[in-house]
């Protein structure tokens, strides 16, 4: 069972995976921050895509 805090999200533009356990320290997002709590003006640290360009990452 996946909870909101452990769900990972993938950038549709470049494939970067946001992992809440790691956060995005360079982007000002502390480890442990759920994707839903990231500010709307945050962007992908790899390609610069907007937060809305991310979708839930489903592991196979």
mmCIF file of the N, C-alpha and C atoms, coordinates in Angstrom:
data_MODEL
# 
_entry.id   MODEL 
# 
loop_
_atom_site.group_PDB 
_atom_site.id 
_atom_site.type_symbol 
_atom_site.label_atom_id 
_atom_site.label_alt_id 
_atom_site.label_comp_id 
_atom_site.label_asym_id 
_atom_site.label_entity_id 
_atom_site.label_seq_id 
_atom_site.pdbx_PDB_ins_code 
_atom_site.Cartn_x 
_atom_site.Cartn_y 
_atom_site.Cartn_z 
_atom_site.occupancy 
_atom_site.B_iso_or_equiv 
_atom_site.pdbx_formal_charge 
_atom_site.auth_seq_id 
_atom_site.auth_comp_id 
_atom_site.auth_asym_id 
_atom_site.auth_atom_id 
_atom_site.pdbx_PDB_model_num 
ATOM 1   N N  . UNK A 1 1  ? 0.837  -1.189 0.000   1.00 0.00 ? 1  UNK A N  1 
ATOM 2   C CA . UNK A 1 1  ? 0.000  0.000  0.000   1.00 0.00 ? 1  UNK A CA 1 
ATOM 3   C C  . UNK A 1 1  ? 0.880  1.249  0.000   1.00 0.00 ? 1  UNK A C  1 
ATOM 4   N N  . UNK A 1 2  ? 0.608  2.153  -0.897  1.00 0.00 ? 2  UNK A N  1 
ATOM 5   C CA . UNK A 1 2  ? 1.402  3.374  -1.014  1.00 0.00 ? 2  UNK A CA 1 
ATOM 6   C C  . UNK A 1 2  ? 0.694  4.523  -0.302  1.00 0.00 ? 2  UNK A C  1 
ATOM 7   N N  . UNK A 1 3  ? 1.434  5.236  0.533   1.00 0.00 ? 3  UNK A N  1 
ATOM 8   C CA . UNK A 1 3  ? 0.854  6.394  1.205   1.00 0.00 ? 3  UNK A CA 1 
ATOM 9   C C  . UNK A 1 3  ? 1.251  7.651  0.450   1.00 0.00 ? 3  UNK A C  1 
ATOM 10  N N  . UNK A 1 4  ? 0.599  8.764  0.766   1.00 0.00 ? 4  UNK A N  1 
ATOM 11  C CA . UNK A 1 4  ? 0.898  10.020 0.078   1.00 0.00 ? 4  UNK A CA 1 
ATOM 12  C C  . UNK A 1 4  ? 2.356  10.425 0.293   1.00 0.00 ? 4  UNK A C  1 
ATOM 13  N N  . UNK A 1 5  ? 2.893  10.189 1.473   1.00 0.00 ? 5  UNK A N  1 
ATOM 14  C CA . UNK A 1 5  ? 4.248  10.652 1.752   1.00 0.00 ? 5  UNK A CA 1 
ATOM 15  C C  . UNK A 1 5  ? 5.311  9.831  1.048   1.00 0.00 ? 5  UNK A C  1 
ATOM 16  N N  . UNK A 1 6  ? 5.019  8.596  0.699   1.00 0.00 ? 6  UNK A N  1 
ATOM 17  C CA . UNK A 1 6  ? 6.039  7.766  0.070   1.00 0.00 ? 6  UNK A CA 1 
ATOM 18  C C  . UNK A 1 6  ? 5.851  7.646  -1.432  1.00 0.00 ? 6  UNK A C  1 
ATOM 19  N N  . UNK A 1 7  ? 4.759  8.174  -1.968  1.00 0.00 ? 7  UNK A N  1 
ATOM 20  C CA . UNK A 1 7  ? 4.520  8.083  -3.405  1.00 0.00 ? 7  UNK A CA 1 
ATOM 21  C C  . UNK A 1 7  ? 5.532  8.937  -4.157  1.00 0.00 ? 7  UNK A C  1 
ATOM 22  N N  . UNK A 1 8  ? 6.112  8.332  -5.189  1.00 0.00 ? 8  UNK A N  1 
ATOM 23  C CA . UNK A 1 8  ? 7.064  9.060  -6.020  1.00 0.00 ? 8  UNK A CA 1 
ATOM 24  C C  . UNK A 1 8  ? 6.345  9.591  -7.256  1.00 0.00 ? 8  UNK A C  1 
ATOM 25  N N  . UNK A 1 9  ? 6.897  10.653 -7.831  1.00 0.00 ? 9  UNK A N  1 
ATOM 26  C CA . UNK A 1 9  ? 6.312  11.305 -8.997  1.00 0.00 ? 9  UNK A CA 1 
ATOM 27  C C  . UNK A 1 9  ? 7.374  11.401 -10.081 1.00 0.00 ? 9  UNK A C  1 
ATOM 28  N N  . UNK A 1 10 ? 6.961  11.256 -11.332 1.00 0.00 ? 10 UNK A N  1 
ATOM 29  C CA . UNK A 1 10 ? 7.910  11.290 -12.437 1.00 0.00 ? 10 UNK A CA 1 
ATOM 30  C C  . UNK A 1 10 ? 7.612  12.463 -13.372 1.00 0.00 ? 10 UNK A C  1 
ATOM 31  N N  . UNK A 1 11 ? 8.668  13.116 -13.822 1.00 0.00 ? 11 UNK A N  1 
ATOM 32  C CA . UNK A 1 11 ? 8.555  14.229 -14.761 1.00 0.00 ? 11 UNK A CA 1 
ATOM 33  C C  . UNK A 1 11 ? 8.278  13.653 -16.147 1.00 0.00 ? 11 UNK A C  1 
ATOM 34  N N  . UNK A 1 12 ? 7.178  14.077 -16.757 1.00 0.00 ? 12 UNK A N  1 
ATOM 35  C CA . UNK A 1 12 ? 6.836  13.574 -18.091 1.00 0.00 ? 12 UNK A CA 1 
ATOM 36  C C  . UNK A 1 12 ? 7.797  14.078 -19.165 1.00 0.00 ? 12 UNK A C  1 
ATOM 37  N N  . UNK A 1 13 ? 8.499  15.153 -18.874 1.00 0.00 ? 13 UNK A N  1 
ATOM 38  C CA . UNK A 1 13 ? 9.415  15.721 -19.867 1.00 0.00 ? 13 UNK A CA 1 
ATOM 39  C C  . UNK A 1 13 ? 10.747 14.985 -19.941 1.00 0.00 ? 13 UNK A C  1 
ATOM 40  N N  . UNK A 1 14 ? 11.341 14.675 -18.765 1.00 0.00 ? 14 UNK A N  1 
ATOM 41  C CA . UNK A 1 14 ? 12.694 14.102 -18.791 1.00 0.00 ? 14 UNK A CA 1 
ATOM 42  C C  . UNK A 1 14 ? 12.839 12.778 -18.044 1.00 0.00 ? 14 UNK A C  1 
ATOM 43  N N  . UNK A 1 15 ? 11.832 12.385 -17.269 1.00 0.00 ? 15 UNK A N  1 
ATOM 44  C CA . UNK A 1 15 ? 11.911 11.114 -16.561 1.00 0.00 ? 15 UNK A CA 1 
ATOM 45  C C  . UNK A 1 15 ? 12.492 11.213 -15.159 1.00 0.00 ? 15 UNK A C  1 
ATOM 46  N N  . UNK A 1 16 ? 12.788 12.448 -14.683 1.00 0.00 ? 16 UNK A N  1 
ATOM 47  C CA . UNK A 1 16 ? 13.278 12.625 -13.316 1.00 0.00 ? 16 UNK A CA 1 
ATOM 48  C C  . UNK A 1 16 ? 12.204 12.136 -12.350 1.00 0.00 ? 16 UNK A C  1 
ATOM 49  N N  . UNK A 1 17 ? 12.628 11.392 -11.322 1.00 0.00 ? 17 UNK A N  1 
ATOM 50  C CA . UNK A 1 17 ? 11.679 10.901 -10.330 1.00 0.00 ? 17 UNK A CA 1 
ATOM 51  C C  . UNK A 1 17 ? 11.877 11.658 -9.026  1.00 0.00 ? 17 UNK A C  1 
ATOM 52  N N  . UNK A 1 18 ? 10.794 12.309 -8.580  1.00 0.00 ? 18 UNK A N  1 
ATOM 53  C CA . UNK A 1 18 ? 10.820 12.995 -7.284  1.00 0.00 ? 18 UNK A CA 1 
ATOM 54  C C  . UNK A 1 18 ? 10.494 11.966 -6.218  1.00 0.00 ? 18 UNK A C  1 
ATOM 55  N N  . UNK A 1 19 ? 11.421 11.775 -5.288  1.00 0.00 ? 19 UNK A N  1 
ATOM 56  C CA . UNK A 1 19 ? 11.244 10.849 -4.179  1.00 0.00 ? 19 UNK A CA 1 
ATOM 57  C C  . UNK A 1 19 ? 11.126 11.674 -2.901  1.00 0.00 ? 19 UNK A C  1 
ATOM 58  N N  . UNK A 1 20 ? 9.952  11.623 -2.231  1.00 0.00 ? 20 UNK A N  1 
ATOM 59  C CA . UNK A 1 20 ? 9.768  12.412 -1.006  1.00 0.00 ? 20 UNK A CA 1 
ATOM 60  C C  . UNK A 1 20 ? 10.822 12.130 0.061   1.00 0.00 ? 20 UNK A C  1 
ATOM 61  N N  . UNK A 1 21 ? 11.360 10.924 0.096   1.00 0.00 ? 21 UNK A N  1 
ATOM 62  C CA . UNK A 1 21 ? 12.373 10.587 1.097   1.00 0.00 ? 21 UNK A CA 1 
ATOM 63  C C  . UNK A 1 21 ? 13.643 11.412 0.878   1.00 0.00 ? 21 UNK A C  1 
ATOM 64  N N  . UNK A 1 22 ? 13.927 11.759 -0.377  1.00 0.00 ? 22 UNK A N  1 
ATOM 65  C CA . UNK A 1 22 ? 15.124 12.534 -0.706  1.00 0.00 ? 22 UNK A CA 1 
ATOM 66  C C  . UNK A 1 22 ? 14.841 14.024 -0.819  1.00 0.00 ? 22 UNK A C  1 
ATOM 67  N N  . UNK A 1 23 ? 13.600 14.384 -1.217  1.00 0.00 ? 23 UNK A N  1 
ATOM 68  C CA . UNK A 1 23 ? 13.270 15.790 -1.432  1.00 0.00 ? 23 UNK A CA 1 
ATOM 69  C C  . UNK A 1 23 ? 14.079 16.358 -2.585  1.00 0.00 ? 23 UNK A C  1 
ATOM 70  N N  . UNK A 1 24 ? 14.267 17.666 -2.573  1.00 0.00 ? 24 UNK A N  1 
ATOM 71  C CA . UNK A 1 24 ? 15.091 18.352 -3.580  1.00 0.00 ? 24 UNK A CA 1 
ATOM 72  C C  . UNK A 1 24 ? 15.819 19.471 -2.843  1.00 0.00 ? 24 UNK A C  1 
ATOM 73  N N  . UNK A 1 25 ? 16.861 19.107 -2.067  1.00 0.00 ? 25 UNK A N  1 
ATOM 74  C CA . UNK A 1 25 ? 17.575 20.110 -1.267  1.00 0.00 ? 25 UNK A CA 1 
ATOM 75  C C  . UNK A 1 25 ? 18.077 21.304 -2.076  1.00 0.00 ? 25 UNK A C  1 
ATOM 76  N N  . UNK A 1 26 ? 18.534 21.071 -3.303  1.00 0.00 ? 26 UNK A N  1 
ATOM 77  C CA . UNK A 1 26 ? 19.019 22.176 -4.143  1.00 0.00 ? 26 UNK A CA 1 
ATOM 78  C C  . UNK A 1 26 ? 17.880 23.112 -4.541  1.00 0.00 ? 26 UNK A C  1 
ATOM 79  N N  . UNK A 1 27 ? 16.651 22.574 -4.566  1.00 0.00 ? 27 UNK A N  1 
ATOM 80  C CA . UNK A 1 27 ? 15.485 23.371 -4.930  1.00 0.00 ? 27 UNK A CA 1 
ATOM 81  C C  . UNK A 1 27 ? 14.728 23.888 -3.719  1.00 0.00 ? 27 UNK A C  1 
ATOM 82  N N  . UNK A 1 28 ? 15.303 23.672 -2.524  1.00 0.00 ? 28 UNK A N  1 
ATOM 83  C CA . UNK A 1 28 ? 14.669 24.166 -1.310  1.00 0.00 ? 28 UNK A CA 1 
ATOM 84  C C  . UNK A 1 28 ? 13.599 23.257 -0.737  1.00 0.00 ? 28 UNK A C  1 
ATOM 85  N N  . UNK A 1 29 ? 13.547 22.004 -1.203  1.00 0.00 ? 29 UNK A N  1 
ATOM 86  C CA . UNK A 1 29 ? 12.558 21.047 -0.705  1.00 0.00 ? 29 UNK A CA 1 
ATOM 87  C C  . UNK A 1 29 ? 13.254 20.056 0.221   1.00 0.00 ? 29 UNK A C  1 
ATOM 88  N N  . UNK A 1 30 ? 12.882 20.094 1.494   1.00 0.00 ? 30 UNK A N  1 
ATOM 89  C CA . UNK A 1 30 ? 13.526 19.242 2.498   1.00 0.00 ? 30 UNK A CA 1 
ATOM 90  C C  . UNK A 1 30 ? 13.149 17.776 2.312   1.00 0.00 ? 30 UNK A C  1 
ATOM 91  N N  . UNK A 1 31 ? 14.076 16.856 2.645   1.00 0.00 ? 31 UNK A N  1 
ATOM 92  C CA . UNK A 1 31 ? 13.734 15.428 2.622   1.00 0.00 ? 31 UNK A CA 1 
ATOM 93  C C  . UNK A 1 31 ? 12.513 15.188 3.509   1.00 0.00 ? 31 UNK A C  1 
ATOM 94  N N  . UNK A 1 32 ? 11.639 14.288 3.053   1.00 0.00 ? 32 UNK A N  1 
ATOM 95  C CA . UNK A 1 32 ? 10.428 13.982 3.810   1.00 0.00 ? 32 UNK A CA 1 
ATOM 96  C C  . UNK A 1 32 ? 9.230  14.821 3.390   1.00 0.00 ? 32 UNK A C  1 
ATOM 97  N N  . UNK A 1 33 ? 9.415  15.702 2.394   1.00 0.00 ? 33 UNK A N  1 
ATOM 98  C CA . UNK A 1 33 ? 8.316  16.553 1.934   1.00 0.00 ? 33 UNK A CA 1 
ATOM 99  C C  . UNK A 1 33 ? 7.474  15.827 0.887   1.00 0.00 ? 33 UNK A C  1 
ATOM 100 N N  . UNK A 1 34 ? 6.181  15.591 1.182   1.00 0.00 ? 34 UNK A N  1 
ATOM 101 C CA . UNK A 1 34 ? 5.315  14.952 0.182   1.00 0.00 ? 34 UNK A CA 1 
ATOM 102 C C  . UNK A 1 34 ? 5.172  15.859 -1.037  1.00 0.00 ? 34 UNK A C  1 
ATOM 103 N N  . UNK A 1 35 ? 5.003  15.257 -2.203  1.00 0.00 ? 35 UNK A N  1 
ATOM 104 C CA . UNK A 1 35 ? 4.889  16.026 -3.442  1.00 0.00 ? 35 UNK A CA 1 
ATOM 105 C C  . UNK A 1 35 ? 3.757  17.049 -3.359  1.00 0.00 ? 35 UNK A C  1 
ATOM 106 N N  . UNK A 1 36 ? 2.666  16.668 -2.699  1.00 0.00 ? 36 UNK A N  1 
ATOM 107 C CA . UNK A 1 36 ? 1.505  17.550 -2.598  1.00 0.00 ? 36 UNK A CA 1 
ATOM 108 C C  . UNK A 1 36 ? 1.804  18.838 -1.832  1.00 0.00 ? 36 UNK A C  1 
ATOM 109 N N  . UNK A 1 37 ? 2.840  18.820 -1.006  1.00 0.00 ? 37 UNK A N  1 
ATOM 110 C CA . UNK A 1 37 ? 3.179  19.996 -0.201  1.00 0.00 ? 37 UNK A CA 1 
ATOM 111 C C  . UNK A 1 37 ? 4.247  20.889 -0.842  1.00 0.00 ? 37 UNK A C  1 
ATOM 112 N N  . UNK A 1 38 ? 4.743  20.492 -2.007  1.00 0.00 ? 38 UNK A N  1 
ATOM 113 C CA . UNK A 1 38 ? 5.734  21.307 -2.721  1.00 0.00 ? 38 UNK A CA 1 
ATOM 114 C C  . UNK A 1 38 ? 5.018  22.531 -3.297  1.00 0.00 ? 38 UNK A C  1 
ATOM 115 N N  . UNK A 1 39 ? 5.613  23.714 -3.196  1.00 0.00 ? 39 UNK A N  1 
ATOM 116 C CA . UNK A 1 39 ? 4.988  24.917 -3.769  1.00 0.00 ? 39 UNK A CA 1 
ATOM 117 C C  . UNK A 1 39 ? 4.720  24.762 -5.270  1.00 0.00 ? 39 UNK A C  1 
ATOM 118 N N  . UNK A 1 40 ? 3.657  25.392 -5.753  1.00 0.00 ? 40 UNK A N  1 
ATOM 119 C CA . UNK A 1 40 ? 3.286  25.294 -7.171  1.00 0.00 ? 40 UNK A CA 1 
ATOM 120 C C  . UNK A 1 40 ? 4.341  25.878 -8.106  1.00 0.00 ? 40 UNK A C  1 
ATOM 121 N N  . UNK A 1 41 ? 5.201  26.774 -7.590  1.00 0.00 ? 41 UNK A N  1 
ATOM 122 C CA . UNK A 1 41 ? 6.217  27.372 -8.460  1.00 0.00 ? 41 UNK A CA 1 
ATOM 123 C C  . UNK A 1 41 ? 7.517  26.561 -8.508  1.00 0.00 ? 41 UNK A C  1 
ATOM 124 N N  . UNK A 1 42 ? 7.527  25.406 -7.849  1.00 0.00 ? 42 UNK A N  1 
ATOM 125 C CA . UNK A 1 42 ? 8.695  24.514 -7.915  1.00 0.00 ? 42 UNK A CA 1 
ATOM 126 C C  . UNK A 1 42 ? 8.787  23.960 -9.332  1.00 0.00 ? 42 UNK A C  1 
ATOM 127 N N  . UNK A 1 43 ? 9.999  23.625 -9.756  1.00 0.00 ? 43 UNK A N  1 
ATOM 128 C CA . UNK A 1 43 ? 10.180 23.062 -11.088 1.00 0.00 ? 43 UNK A CA 1 
ATOM 129 C C  . UNK A 1 43 ? 11.178 21.912 -11.040 1.00 0.00 ? 43 UNK A C  1 
ATOM 130 N N  . UNK A 1 44 ? 11.167 21.099 -12.065 1.00 0.00 ? 44 UNK A N  1 
ATOM 131 C CA . UNK A 1 44 ? 12.050 19.936 -12.167 1.00 0.00 ? 44 UNK A CA 1 
ATOM 132 C C  . UNK A 1 44 ? 13.506 20.391 -12.128 1.00 0.00 ? 44 UNK A C  1 
ATOM 133 N N  . UNK A 1 45 ? 14.310 19.803 -11.229 1.00 0.00 ? 45 UNK A N  1 
ATOM 134 C CA . UNK A 1 45 ? 15.714 20.203 -11.129 1.00 0.00 ? 45 UNK A CA 1 
ATOM 135 C C  . UNK A 1 45 ? 16.561 19.759 -12.329 1.00 0.00 ? 45 UNK A C  1 
ATOM 136 N N  . UNK A 1 46 ? 16.035 18.872 -13.157 1.00 0.00 ? 46 UNK A N  1 
ATOM 137 C CA . UNK A 1 46 ? 16.789 18.389 -14.303 1.00 0.00 ? 46 UNK A CA 1 
ATOM 138 C C  . UNK A 1 46 ? 16.475 19.188 -15.573 1.00 0.00 ? 46 UNK A C  1 
ATOM 139 N N  . UNK A 1 47 ? 15.180 19.352 -15.867 1.00 0.00 ? 47 UNK A N  1 
ATOM 140 C CA . UNK A 1 47 ? 14.817 19.987 -17.148 1.00 0.00 ? 47 UNK A CA 1 
ATOM 141 C C  . UNK A 1 47 ? 14.037 21.289 -17.006 1.00 0.00 ? 47 UNK A C  1 
ATOM 142 N N  . UNK A 1 48 ? 13.630 21.629 -15.783 1.00 0.00 ? 48 UNK A N  1 
ATOM 143 C CA . UNK A 1 48 ? 12.915 22.884 -15.586 1.00 0.00 ? 48 UNK A CA 1 
ATOM 144 C C  . UNK A 1 48 ? 11.418 22.801 -15.826 1.00 0.00 ? 48 UNK A C  1 
ATOM 145 N N  . UNK A 1 49 ? 10.885 21.593 -16.017 1.00 0.00 ? 49 UNK A N  1 
ATOM 146 C CA . UNK A 1 49 ? 9.440  21.450 -16.221 1.00 0.00 ? 49 UNK A CA 1 
ATOM 147 C C  . UNK A 1 49 ? 8.697  21.878 -14.953 1.00 0.00 ? 49 UNK A C  1 
ATOM 148 N N  . UNK A 1 50 ? 7.465  22.290 -15.130 1.00 0.00 ? 50 UNK A N  1 
ATOM 149 C CA . UNK A 1 50 ? 6.655  22.734 -14.000 1.00 0.00 ? 50 UNK A CA 1 
ATOM 150 C C  . UNK A 1 50 ? 6.140  21.558 -13.170 1.00 0.00 ? 50 UNK A C  1 
ATOM 151 N N  . UNK A 1 51 ? 5.724  21.851 -11.953 1.00 0.00 ? 51 UNK A N  1 
ATOM 152 C CA . UNK A 1 51 ? 5.195  20.811 -11.060 1.00 0.00 ? 51 UNK A CA 1 
ATOM 153 C C  . UNK A 1 51 ? 4.043  20.069 -11.720 1.00 0.00 ? 51 UNK A C  1 
ATOM 154 N N  . UNK A 1 52 ? 3.203  20.787 -12.470 1.00 0.00 ? 52 UNK A N  1 
ATOM 155 C CA . UNK A 1 52 ? 2.039  20.144 -13.086 1.00 0.00 ? 52 UNK A CA 1 
ATOM 156 C C  . UNK A 1 52 ? 2.416  19.180 -14.213 1.00 0.00 ? 52 UNK A C  1 
ATOM 157 N N  . UNK A 1 53 ? 3.695  19.155 -14.598 1.00 0.00 ? 53 UNK A N  1 
ATOM 158 C CA . UNK A 1 53 ? 4.146  18.215 -15.621 1.00 0.00 ? 53 UNK A CA 1 
ATOM 159 C C  . UNK A 1 53 ? 4.574  16.872 -15.028 1.00 0.00 ? 53 UNK A C  1 
ATOM 160 N N  . UNK A 1 54 ? 4.390  16.715 -13.730 1.00 0.00 ? 54 UNK A N  1 
ATOM 161 C CA . UNK A 1 54 ? 4.704  15.453 -13.052 1.00 0.00 ? 54 UNK A CA 1 
ATOM 162 C C  . UNK A 1 54 ? 3.445  14.617 -12.894 1.00 0.00 ? 54 UNK A C  1 
ATOM 163 N N  . UNK A 1 55 ? 3.615  13.309 -12.975 1.00 0.00 ? 55 UNK A N  1 
ATOM 164 C CA . UNK A 1 55 ? 2.507  12.379 -12.765 1.00 0.00 ? 55 UNK A CA 1 
ATOM 165 C C  . UNK A 1 55 ? 2.964  11.332 -11.757 1.00 0.00 ? 55 UNK A C  1 
ATOM 166 N N  . UNK A 1 56 ? 2.001  10.689 -11.062 1.00 0.00 ? 56 UNK A N  1 
ATOM 167 C CA . UNK A 1 56 ? 2.404  9.647  -10.107 1.00 0.00 ? 56 UNK A CA 1 
ATOM 168 C C  . UNK A 1 56 ? 3.215  8.552  -10.801 1.00 0.00 ? 56 UNK A C  1 
ATOM 169 N N  . UNK A 1 57 ? 4.278  8.135  -10.132 1.00 0.00 ? 57 UNK A N  1 
ATOM 170 C CA . UNK A 1 57 ? 5.151  7.099  -10.680 1.00 0.00 ? 57 UNK A CA 1 
ATOM 171 C C  . UNK A 1 57 ? 4.682  5.744  -10.192 1.00 0.00 ? 57 UNK A C  1 
ATOM 172 N N  . UNK A 1 58 ? 4.299  4.901  -11.114 1.00 0.00 ? 58 UNK A N  1 
ATOM 173 C CA . UNK A 1 58 ? 3.835  3.556  -10.777 1.00 0.00 ? 58 UNK A CA 1 
ATOM 174 C C  . UNK A 1 58 ? 4.940  2.564  -11.079 1.00 0.00 ? 58 UNK A C  1 
ATOM 175 N N  . UNK A 1 59 ? 5.404  1.896  -10.029 1.00 0.00 ? 59 UNK A N  1 
ATOM 176 C CA . UNK A 1 59 ? 6.452  0.892  -10.226 1.00 0.00 ? 59 UNK A CA 1 
ATOM 177 C C  . UNK A 1 59 ? 5.823  -0.407 -10.712 1.00 0.00 ? 59 UNK A C  1 
ATOM 178 N N  . UNK A 1 60 ? 6.503  -1.051 -11.644 1.00 0.00 ? 60 UNK A N  1 
ATOM 179 C CA . UNK A 1 60 ? 6.002  -2.337 -12.156 1.00 0.00 ? 60 UNK A CA 1 
ATOM 180 C C  . UNK A 1 60 ? 6.525  -3.480 -11.334 1.00 0.00 ? 60 UNK A C  1 
# 
